[in-house]
């Protein structure tokens, strides 16, 4: 199966090129869009300049300090020296060139502060002045102005603050300073959670720093991931047309073809992400064990269960970001004013965690070298410890005369071809047959495009008439536009089909087919029509239990076409199954092989085996001797990916459940469940009860199984997808 490679950051080439002006049709029937052509041309110029940037760029090393601290709404006049200046050396011989500090919870996150600006401005000014006065103490500056720091900018959002200072000798080489804030808290928009950010051009490199406070609670990993992507996607800086042109001319922009004066997080040479990211130690380790290992400075097992590291490894969040090794004690949760983890009997016991983090992402990974990554023991008035890092960053210093020479060469080369005749391209094929595609798979096929003419060829995918999307939702095209000069190496356009739960449901219900036609437009030239077709290898995943019980034979043999299905099967069968046979098969296998398995439902299965198990369920093939954990994961995946959850939302309780009404609610709940849903619910619960009989061997707990029931039979795939969108 072909799949596209994963870059360190997403490219704007993978998104549809948008224009503010409509396409024009010339007298000879050709379609053109001058704005689109200009944008594509600018992107190509940038690509060429960036490839040659070493010809006009000198590189220097700068020392960059980053600090983050959740102050817990405390304002105690405690020294910030250890936090901000510990890395400066015994004689302050290594002061940083740039200092950037992010704070969280500088005010209480109560309803008044979140909805109405009351204290945030006052507290931000207080903290900026505290940091400024610390950096510019006489013992550090020695009354030498060149050793002092100038405040550049700050941005606050309720309890969040980010501010940046630069050493005075570098002040003249800082420009295009902008800031932004994104609230993702209550209702997905308020500022109790979110990010504040700033960006600047330092010499000729672009830097972006985000200070974030993400969703809390140990179990809420998905919420934190969603908050990260929200802040990442929504952060934007309007730096002006002049700045855009300069960074393109210097090769200091990851991609640009939006035609606006705004840039996003990804459009910078160096990106740093700091803050109380709230990722915890995985719940599989008990709180007492986390406390014990933290107090012993035994970090190996803790690091292996750190949620942020694991989510990064899975590509769920912070994709492309790097982080130093965690060699310091978890920074949360402390008894304020002490160095003791909070364990007082009147306080809620929380597992220590590395909530406070510093990460970075660089277009050139070797342009960042971390010198230190540690926590500060003072100030200690908060329930968090401050975290800091000093890094050596490689900064570009452009030689203008050399840059202009390279730019002129690129433009002369471009002009040579733009002044000739119409563009022509060749496609190695205009029809793609993906064959059979299974549930959960992504299959990619390329089309090679070659410039066969004597002029520059600019091309892009465009929507069909009266449509807004380039293609159907189950397909992705990358890149969606490009440019080739004559003789340039042919380019590939990759077409990918993914069968996810939503697509499977549409295919199973006859509302979708894997056929499409895409339009590739050659600017100042013709349109090419690319036909797409594929066949879905039907799966029980993404179906409803009400339909699955209608078929006694493998679901792969059941036609997708509703007419063929009606001809082959009785629409009102009297011999419908009580529960889906696929569920019975996998529960039966688990009962026979693994009810005593240690950590049943707690350990993940082997991905390749889970895929094979799904294929066995779909085709009726015997279940081989797969690992018990793979069978368990396949069972939970089956339940959670049903098109309709076992427990419909209409049966969710509307009143608080207590000991007085639980029996009546349970009775009414079971009575109102649809028949097949009732059978499935009782069947699964009976198996879980049997599993609990063996809890001494499998280490299961009723609370864990209750969480599994909610995730698989109540929440289900449809709700999860809706929430994530």
C-alpha positions in Angstrom: 0.0 0.0 0.0 1.5 3.3 -1.0 1.3 6.2 1.5 2.6 9.7 1.4 5.6 10.6 3.5 5.1 12.6 6.7 6.9 16.0 6.6 8.0 17.8 9.8 5.2 20.3 9.1 2.2 20.4 6.8 2.8 22.3 3.6 0.4 24.8 2.1 0.9 23.0 -1.2 -1.4 20.3 0.3 -4.3 22.7 0.6 -6.5 24.1 -2.1 -5.1 27.3 -3.7 -7.7 30.0 -3.1 -8.2 33.2 -5.1 -10.3 36.3 -4.5 -11.0 36.7 -8.2 -12.9 34.3 -10.4 -11.5 32.3 -13.3 -11.7 34.0 -16.7 -12.5 32.5 -20.1 -10.6 34.0 -23.0 -12.0 34.5 -26.5 -10.3 31.3 -27.7 -11.9 29.3 -24.9 -9.0 29.0 -22.5 -9.4 29.4 -18.8 -7.1 31.6 -16.8 -6.8 33.3 -13.4 -4.1 35.9 -13.1 -4.2 35.9 -9.3 -3.6 32.2 -9.1 -0.8 32.4 -11.6 0.9 35.2 -9.6 0.6 33.1 -6.3 2.0 30.0 -7.9 4.8 32.0 -9.5 5.7 33.6 -6.1 5.8 30.1 -4.5 8.1 28.8 -7.2 10.4 31.9 -6.8 10.6 31.3 -3.1 11.5 27.6 -3.7 14.4 28.5 -5.9 15.7 31.3 -3.6 15.5 29.0 -0.6 17.4 26.3 -2.5 20.3 28.8 -3.0 20.1 30.6 0.3 23.6 29.5 1.3 25.0 31.6 -1.5 23.9 34.8 0.1 23.6 33.9 3.8 26.0 34.1 6.7 25.1 32.1 9.8 25.6 33.1 13.3 24.8 31.5 16.7 22.4 33.2 19.2 21.6 32.2 22.7 17.9 31.9 23.3 16.3 31.5 26.8 12.8 30.2 27.2 10.9 30.0 30.5 7.5 28.8 31.5 5.7 28.9 34.8 2.1 28.4 36.0 2.0 30.9 38.8 -1.3 29.7 40.2 -2.6 33.3 40.6 0.2 34.1 43.1 2.0 37.4 43.1 4.4 37.0 45.9 7.5 39.2 45.7 9.9 36.2 45.4 13.2 36.4 43.5 13.2 35.3 39.9 17.0 35.1 39.6 17.3 31.3 39.7 14.5 30.9 37.2 15.8 33.5 34.7 19.6 33.7 35.1 20.8 30.3 36.4 22.2 29.5 32.9 24.2 32.7 32.7 27.3 31.2 34.3 29.1 32.1 37.6 30.3 35.4 36.3 27.3 36.1 34.0 29.6 35.4 31.0 26.8 33.6 29.0 23.8 35.9 29.0 21.1 35.0 26.4 20.6 37.2 23.3 16.8 36.7 23.5 14.7 36.0 26.6 11.1 34.8 26.2 8.9 34.0 29.2 5.4 32.5 29.3 3.1 32.5 32.3 -0.1 30.7 33.0 -2.8 31.4 35.6 -1.5 34.9 36.4 -5.1 35.5 37.5 -7.7 33.1 39.0 -9.5 31.3 36.2 -13.0 32.1 37.6 -16.0 32.9 35.6 -15.6 36.7 36.0 -12.0 36.8 34.9 -12.6 34.5 32.0 -15.6 36.4 30.5 -14.7 40.0 31.5 -11.3 41.8 31.4 -10.7 42.7 35.0 -7.2 42.0 36.3 -5.3 40.5 33.4 -3.8 43.8 32.1 -2.7 44.8 35.6 -1.1 41.5 36.3 0.6 41.3 32.9 2.2 44.7 33.5 3.3 43.5 37.0 5.0 40.4 35.7 6.6 42.1 32.7 8.1 44.7 35.0 9.3 41.9 37.4 11.1 40.1 34.5 12.5 43.4 33.1 13.9 44.5 36.5 15.4 41.0 37.1 17.2 41.0 33.7 18.5 44.5 34.1 19.8 44.3 37.7 23.1 46.2 38.2 24.8 43.0 39.2 24.1 41.6 35.7 24.5 44.8 33.6 27.5 46.2 35.6 26.2 49.6 34.4 27.1 48.7 30.8 24.1 49.4 28.5 25.2 46.8 26.1 24.6 44.1 28.7 21.0 45.3 29.3 17.7 44.1 27.8 15.0 45.9 25.9 11.4 44.8 26.2 9.9 44.1 22.7 6.3 43.0 23.2 3.9 41.1 25.2 0.4 39.4 24.8 -2.0 38.3 27.4 -5.3 36.3 27.4 -7.0 36.0 30.8 -4.4 34.1 32.8 -1.9 33.6 29.9 1.1 35.9 29.3 4.0 35.8 26.9 6.7 38.5 26.7 10.0 38.8 25.0 13.2 40.8 25.6 16.3 41.2 23.5 19.8 42.3 24.5 20.4 45.9 23.5 23.2 45.3 20.9 20.7 43.2 18.8 17.7 45.6 19.1 18.3 47.1 15.6 18.2 43.7 14.0 14.7 42.9 15.3 11.6 43.8 13.2 8.2 42.7 12.1 7.2 41.9 15.7 3.6 40.7 16.0 1.4 38.9 18.5 -1.8 36.9 18.6 -4.1 35.1 21.0 -6.4 32.1 20.6 -9.0 31.0 23.2 -10.0 27.4 23.1 -11.6 27.1 26.6 -15.3 27.2 27.5 -17.4 26.9 24.3 -14.1 26.4 22.4 -13.4 30.1 22.4 -12.9 31.6 25.9 -9.5 32.3 27.3 -9.4 30.0 30.4 -7.5 27.7 28.0 -5.7 28.6 24.8 -2.5 30.2 23.6 -0.8 33.5 23.3 2.0 33.9 20.8 4.5 36.3 19.2 6.7 36.3 16.2 9.6 38.4 15.0 12.4 38.6 12.5 15.8 38.3 14.3 18.4 39.3 11.8 17.0 37.4 8.8 15.5 34.4 10.5 11.9 34.3 11.5 11.0 33.1 15.0 7.6 32.2 16.5 6.9 31.3 20.2 3.5 30.1 21.5 2.7 29.9 25.2 -0.3 27.6 25.8 -2.4 26.3 28.6 -4.2 23.2 27.4 -7.0 21.1 28.8 -6.7 19.7 32.3 -7.3 16.3 33.9 -5.3 13.2 33.7 -7.6 11.3 31.4 -8.3 14.1 29.0 -5.5 13.4 26.5 -7.8 13.9 23.5 -8.9 17.3 24.8 -5.2 18.4 25.0 -4.5 17.2 21.5 -7.5 19.1 20.2 -6.5 22.2 22.0 -3.0 22.0 20.5 -4.3 21.7 16.9 -6.8 24.5 17.5 -4.1 26.9 18.7 -1.7 25.8 16.0 -4.3 26.2 13.2 -5.8 29.5 14.4 -2.7 31.4 15.3 -2.0 34.0 12.6 0.1 37.1 12.3 -0.6 40.0 9.9 2.9 41.1 9.2 2.3 43.2 6.1 3.0 42.8 2.4 6.5 44.3 2.7 7.5 41.7 5.3 6.1 38.9 3.2 8.1 40.0 0.2 11.3 40.3 2.2 11.0 36.8 3.8 10.3 35.3 0.3 13.3 37.1 -1.1 15.5 35.8 1.7 14.2 32.2 1.6 12.9 32.5 5.2 9.3 31.3 4.8 8.2 27.7 4.9 5.6 28.2 2.1 3.5 31.1 0.9 0.8 31.1 -1.6 -2.2 32.5 0.3 -1.9 36.0 -1.3 -2.5 37.7 2.0 -0.2 39.5 4.4 -0.7 37.0 7.1 1.5 34.0 8.1 0.8 31.0 10.4 2.9 29.1 12.9 4.4 26.9 10.2 5.6 29.8 8.2 8.7 30.4 10.4 12.3 29.2 10.5 12.1 28.3 14.2 9.0 27.6 16.3 9.0 27.2 20.0 6.1 25.9 22.1 6.1 26.5 25.9 3.5 26.4 28.7 1.4 24.3 31.0 0.5 21.7 28.4 -1.1 19.6 31.1 0.0 16.2 29.8 0.3 13.7 32.6 1.7 10.2 33.4 -0.6 7.6 31.9 -3.4 6.4 34.1 -2.1 2.8 33.9 0.4 3.8 36.7 -1.2 4.3 40.1 -0.8 7.7 41.7 1.1 6.2 44.7 3.6 4.7 42.3 4.1 8.0 40.4 4.7 9.7 43.7 7.2 7.1 44.8 9.2 7.2 41.5 9.1 11.0 41.4 10.5 11.3 44.9 13.2 8.8 44.2 14.2 10.6 41.0 13.6 7.4 39.1 12.4 8.8 35.8 12.8 5.9 33.2 9.4 4.3 33.7 7.7 7.7 34.1 9.2 8.9 30.8 7.9 5.9 29.1 4.3 6.7 30.3 4.5 10.4 29.7 1.4 11.2 27.6 3.0 14.0 25.6 5.9 11.8 24.5 3.5 9.0 23.6 1.1 11.3 21.7 4.0 12.8 19.7 5.2 9.3 18.8 1.7 8.4 17.6 1.5 11.6 15.5 -1.6 12.8 17.5 -0.1 16.1 18.6 3.0 18.2 18.3 4.0 16.5 15.1 7.4 17.6 13.9 8.3 19.1 17.3 11.4 18.1 19.3 12.0 18.2 23.1 15.0 17.6 25.3 15.2 14.7 27.7 13.2 15.0 30.9 15.9 14.7 33.6 14.2 16.7 36.3 11.4 15.9 38.7 7.8 16.3 37.6 6.8 20.0 38.1 3.2 19.5 39.3 1.5 19.2 41.8 3.3 20.8 44.8 2.1 22.1 48.1 2.5 25.9 47.5 5.5 27.4 49.3 7.2 24.0 49.7 9.2 21.4 47.7 6.8 18.7 48.8 4.3 17.1 46.4 0.7 17.9 47.5 -0.4 15.0 49.7 -2.4 16.8 52.5 -5.4 14.8 53.5 -7.8 17.7 52.9 -6.6 18.1 49.3 -7.3 16.0 46.2 -4.4 13.7 45.6 -2.9 14.1 42.1 -0.2 12.1 40.4 2.9 14.2 39.8 3.4 15.1 36.1 5.6 17.0 33.7 2.8 19.5 32.9 5.2 22.3 32.1 7.2 21.8 28.9 9.4 23.4 26.2 9.4 22.1 22.6 10.7 23.4 19.3 10.4 22.8 15.6 12.9 24.0 13.0 12.9 24.0 9.2 16.6 22.9 9.6 16.7 20.6 12.6 20.5 21.2 13.1 19.8 24.9 13.7 18.7 24.3 17.3 21.0 22.9 20.0 19.6 22.6 23.5 22.1 23.6 26.1 19.9 23.0 29.2 16.4 21.9 30.1 15.6 22.0 33.8 13.3 23.2 36.5 13.9 26.0 39.0 13.3 25.4 42.7 12.4 29.1 43.2 10.0 30.8 43.1 8.0 28.2 45.0 4.8 30.0 45.8 2.8 28.1 43.1 1.7 24.4 42.9 3.9 24.3 39.7 7.7 24.6 39.5 9.1 26.9 36.8 10.8 25.2 33.8 13.5 26.8 31.6 15.7 26.0 28.7 18.6 27.7 27.0 19.3 26.9 23.4 21.9 27.8 20.8 20.0 28.7 17.6 21.5 29.3 14.2 20.4 32.6 12.8 20.6 33.7 9.2 22.3 37.0 8.3 21.7 37.8 4.7 24.2 39.7 2.6 21.9 42.0 0.5 24.1 42.4 -2.5 24.6 38.6 -2.9 20.9 38.0 -2.3 19.9 40.4 -5.1 22.4 38.8 -7.5 20.8 35.4 -6.9 17.3 36.9 -7.1 18.2 38.5 -10.4 19.5 35.2 -11.8 16.3 33.4 -10.8 14.1 36.1 -12.4 16.1 36.1 -15.6 15.7 32.4 -15.9 12.0 32.7 -15.3 11.6 35.6 -17.7 13.3 33.6 -20.4 10.6 31.0 -20.5 7.6 33.2 -19.6 8.2 35.3 -22.7 7.6 32.3 -25.0 4.5 30.5 -26.2 1.7 28.5 -24.5 2.3 25.8 -21.9 2.0 22.1 -22.5 2.2 19.2 -20.1 2.0 15.4 -20.4 0.3 13.1 -17.9 1.4 9.5 -17.7 -2.2 8.5 -17.1 -5.6 10.2 -16.7 -7.4 7.3 -15.1 -6.7 5.8 -11.6 -8.0 2.4 -10.6 -7.3 1.8 -6.9 -8.7 -1.7 -7.0 -10.1 -3.1 -3.7 -9.6 -1.0 -0.6 -10.3 -2.2 2.9 -11.6 -0.4 6.0 -9.0 1.6 7.8 -6.6 1.6 4.8 -5.1 4.6 2.9 -4.0 3.8 -0.7 -2.0 6.3 -2.7 -1.4 6.3 -6.5 0.6 9.0 -8.3 0.2 10.7 -11.7 3.4 12.0 -13.2 3.2 15.4 -14.9 5.9 16.5 -17.3 6.4 19.9 -18.9 6.5 19.0 -22.6 6.4 22.5 -23.9 8.9 25.4 -24.2 7.4 27.6 -21.5 6.6 27.5 -17.8 3.6 25.3 -17.0 1.5 26.3 -14.0 -1.2 23.8 -13.0 -3.8 23.4 -10.2 -6.7 21.2 -9.3 -10.0 23.1 -9.4 -13.5 22.2 -8.2 -16.2 21.0 -10.6 -18.9 23.5 -11.6 -21.2 24.5 -8.7 -19.0 22.6 -6.2 -16.5 24.0 -3.6 -14.3 20.9 -2.9 -11.6 19.6 -5.3 -12.7 16.1 -4.7 -14.9 13.9 -2.5 -14.3 13.7 1.2 -12.6 10.2 1.0 -9.9 11.5 -1.2 -6.9 13.7 -0.6 -4.6 15.2 -3.3 -1.1 16.5 -2.7 0.1 18.8 -4.0 -2.9 20.6 -5.4 -0.9 22.9 -7.6 2.6 23.3 -8.9 4.9 24.7 -11.6 7.4 23.2 -13.9 9.9 24.9 -16.2 10.9 23.2 -19.4 13.4 20.4 -18.8 12.7 20.3 -15.1 12.3 16.9 -13.5 8.7 15.6 -13.8 6.5 16.1 -10.7 4.1 13.7 -9.1 0.6 14.4 -8.0 -0.4 11.9 -5.3 -4.0 10.8 -5.0 -5.0 9.0 -1.8 -8.2 7.2 -0.8 -8.9 6.6 2.9 -11.7 4.5 4.2 -12.6 5.8 7.6 -15.6 5.2 9.7 -17.7 7.9 8.1 -16.9 6.8 4.6 -17.6 3.2 5.4 -21.0 4.1 6.7 -21.8 6.1 3.6 -20.7 3.2 1.4 -22.7 0.6 3.4 -25.9 2.7 3.2 -25.6 3.2 -0.5 -25.1 7.0 -0.2 -21.6 7.0 -1.7 -19.6 5.2 -4.3 -15.8 5.2 -4.8 -16.0 7.1 -8.1 -15.0 10.7 -8.9 -13.7 13.0 -11.7 -11.1 15.6 -10.9 -10.2 18.6 -13.0 -6.5 19.5 -13.5 -6.3 23.0 -15.0 -3.2 24.3 -16.9 -3.0 28.0 -16.5 -3.3 29.6 -19.9 -3.9 26.1 -21.3 -6.4 23.3 -21.3 -8.2 21.3 -18.6 -7.5 17.6 -18.0 -10.2 15.3 -16.5 -8.9 12.6 -14.2 -11.2 9.7 -13.5 -11.0 7.9 -10.1 -12.5 4.5 -9.3 -12.1 1.9 -6.5 -14.0 -0.9 -4.9 -14.8 -1.1 -1.2 -14.0 -4.5 0.5 -17.0 -4.4 2.8 -16.4 -4.6 6.5 -18.4 -5.1 9.6 -16.6 -2.1 11.0 -18.6 1.1 10.5 -22.0 -0.8 10.2 -24.9 -0.9 12.7 -25.8 -4.0 14.8 -29.3 -3.8 13.4 -28.0 -4.5 9.9 -25.3 -7.0 10.9 -27.7 -9.4 12.5 -29.6 -9.7 9.2 -26.7 -11.7 7.6 -25.5 -15.1 8.6 -22.8 -15.2 6.0 -19.6 -13.1 6.0 -20.3 -9.4 5.5 -17.7 -9.3 2.6 -20.1 -11.5 0.6 -23.1 -9.1 1.1 -23.5 -6.7 -1.9 -23.1 -3.0 -1.4 -25.7 -2.3 -4.1 -29.1 -2.1 -2.3 -30.9 -3.6 -5.3 -28.6 -6.6 -5.5 -28.9 -6.9 -1.7 -32.7 -6.9 -1.8 -32.6 -9.6 -4.5 -30.4 -11.9 -2.5 -31.8 -11.4 1.0 -35.3 -11.3 2.6 -35.8 -7.8 3.8 -37.9 -9.1 6.8 -36.1 -12.2 7.8 -37.5 -14.4 10.5 -34.2 -15.9 11.3 -32.2 -12.8 12.2 -29.4 -13.3 14.7 -29.7 -12.2 18.3 -26.3 -10.4 18.2 -23.9 -9.8 15.4 -22.0 -13.0 14.6 -18.7 -11.0 14.4 -19.1 -9.9 18.0 -20.0 -13.5 19.0 -16.9 -14.9 17.3 -14.5 -12.5 18.9 -16.1 -12.7 22.4 -16.1 -16.5 22.1 -12.4 -16.5 21.2 -11.6 -14.2 24.2 -13.6 -16.4 26.5 -11.8 -19.5 25.4 -8.3 -18.1 25.2 -7.8 -15.1 27.3 -10.3 -14.4 30.2 -7.3 -15.0 32.6 -4.9 -12.9 30.6 -3.1 -10.3 32.7 -3.9 -6.7 31.9 -6.8 -7.8 29.7 -8.3 -4.6 27.9 -5.4 -2.6 29.5 -2.6 -3.4 27.0 -2.8 -2.6 23.3 -2.7 -5.3 20.7 -0.4 -5.8 17.8 -1.5 -3.5 15.0 -0.9 -6.1 12.2 -2.8 -8.8 14.1 -5.8 -6.5 14.8 -5.9 -5.8 11.0 -5.9 -9.6 10.3 -8.6 -10.2 12.9 -10.8 -7.6 11.2 -10.2 -9.4 7.9 -11.2 -12.7 9.5 -14.4 -11.2 10.8 -15.3 -9.8 7.4 -14.5 -12.9 5.4 -15.5 -15.6 7.8 -12.0 -17.0 7.9 -11.0 -18.9 11.1 -9.4 -16.8 13.9 -5.8 -17.9 14.1 -3.8 -18.1 17.3 -3.7 -14.3 17.7 -2.5 -12.6 20.9 -5.3 -12.1 23.5 -4.6 -8.3 23.6 -5.0 -8.1 19.8 -8.4 -9.9 20.1 -9.4 -7.5 22.9 -8.4 -4.4 20.9 -10.3 -5.7 17.9 -13.5 -6.2 20.0 -13.3 -2.7 21.5 -12.6 -1.2 18.0 -15.6 -3.1 16.6 -17.9 -1.7 19.3 -16.6 1.9 19.2 -16.7 2.1 15.4 -20.4 1.0 15.0 -22.2 3.6 12.9 -24.8 3.9 15.7 -23.7 3.5 19.3 -25.3 0.6 21.3 -26.8 3.2 23.7 -28.6 5.9 21.7 -28.3 9.5 22.9 -32.0 9.6 23.6 -31.5 7.3 26.5 -28.8 9.4 28.2 -30.0 10.3 31.8 -31.5 13.7 32.2 -31.4 13.6 36.0 -28.6 12.9 38.4 -28.4 9.2 39.2 -28.2 8.3 42.9 -28.9 5.3 45.1 -32.6 6.3 45.3 -33.4 6.2 41.5 -30.7 3.9 40.0 -32.9 0.8 40.0 -35.8 2.5 38.3 -33.5 4.2 35.8 -31.7 0.9 35.0 -35.1 -0.9 34.5 -36.4 1.9 32.2 -33.1 2.1 30.3 -33.2 -1.7 29.5 -36.8 -1.6 28.6 -36.3 1.3 26.1 -33.2 -0.1 24.4 -34.0 -1.3 20.8 -34.1 -5.1 20.7 -30.8 -5.8 19.0 -29.1 -3.1 21.0 -30.6 -4.7 24.2 -29.2 -8.1 23.2 -25.8 -6.7 22.4 -25.6 -4.6 25.5 -26.6 -7.6 27.8 -24.2 -9.9 25.9 -21.2 -7.6 26.3 -22.1 -6.9 29.9 -22.3 -10.6 30.6 -18.9 -11.2 29.2 -17.4 -8.3 31.2 -19.0 -9.7 34.4 -17.4 -13.1 33.6 -14.1 -11.3 33.0 -14.4 -9.7 36.5 -14.8 -13.2 38.0 -11.2 -13.7 36.9 -9.9 -10.3 38.1 -7.2 -11.9 40.3 -5.6 -13.2 37.2 -6.4 -10.5 34.6 -6.1 -7.5 37.0 -9.4 -5.9 35.7 -11.4 -3.5 37.8 -15.0 -2.7 37.5 -14.2 1.0 37.1 -12.0 0.3 34.2 -14.6 -1.8 32.5 -17.2 1.0 33.1 -15.0 3.4 31.3 -14.6 1.0 28.4 -18.4 0.6 28.3 -18.8 4.4 28.0 -16.1 4.7 25.4 -17.4 1.8 23.2 -21.2 1.6 23.7 -22.2 5.1 24.7 -19.8 7.5 23.1 -19.1 5.5 20.0 -17.4 6.6 16.8 -20.0 9.1 15.6 -19.8 11.2 18.7 -16.0 11.1 18.8 -15.8 12.3 15.2 -18.3 15.0 15.8 -16.4 16.2 18.9 -13.1 16.3 17.1 -14.5 18.2 14.2 
